[in-house]
Amino acid sequence: MRLAAPALASLVILAACATPRESCINEATRDLRQVNALILETQQNLARGYGLETRQETRVVPSRCTGQGKDAEGNSFSFRYDCERTDVFDTQVPVTIDIAAERRKLDQLVAQQRVLERQAQAQTQACIAAYPE
């Protein structure tokens, strides 16, 4: 899932600002949040009847670039010229899924969610006890 990288970067930035209690609770609920995201994705796949795969594509586009130079007397100057820029972008591509396998996966994720909810609740209470505000 491509959302993981931006989410992880956001968490790293936020973790630098978080209190010890918030960091502890965030760590205690990390696995549960991941399973919740997978459940949502699986439910969406079942509702659509197909999955979505993220693929990266590149495109070369014309652009205007700026250069720096020096004239004969050593004076600096800038100039613009035509150039090409390569853009990379993500696209969502439909992919076939096995509906029965997707339902089994959802059942397993929901069972795992119940276990993780209990664990997260206990760990969150431990964080609150360890870091009272």
C-alpha positions, 0 to 999 in steps of 0.5 A: 500500500503506497499510503504507508510511506507518507503516513510513516513520514507524518508519524515521524514528524509528529513523534518528534512533537509528541509527549511521551504519553502520546508516543506510547499510545501511538505505538500501542495502537500502531498494529490496530491502525494498520489492520483497520486500514487493511479491513477498509481496503478489503471491504472496498475491494469487495464492494467494487468487485475488483482491487486497485493497484498503484503503479508509477508512470513517467511522462516527459513534458516540455518545460522552461529551464533557467541557467547561469553563465558568465560573460566575457568580462566575468559578469554573472547572468541567467538565461532561460532555455527550452528543456524537458522535465520527467514527471513521475506520477501514481495511477490506480489500475483495476486488478481482478480479485478472488472474491471468496479469498477476499472474504476469507481475508476480511474474516481473518482481519476482523478476527485479528482486529478483535485481538488487537483491540484488546491488546491496544486497550490494555497497552493504552491503559499502561501508557496512561498509568506510566505517563499521567498528565 
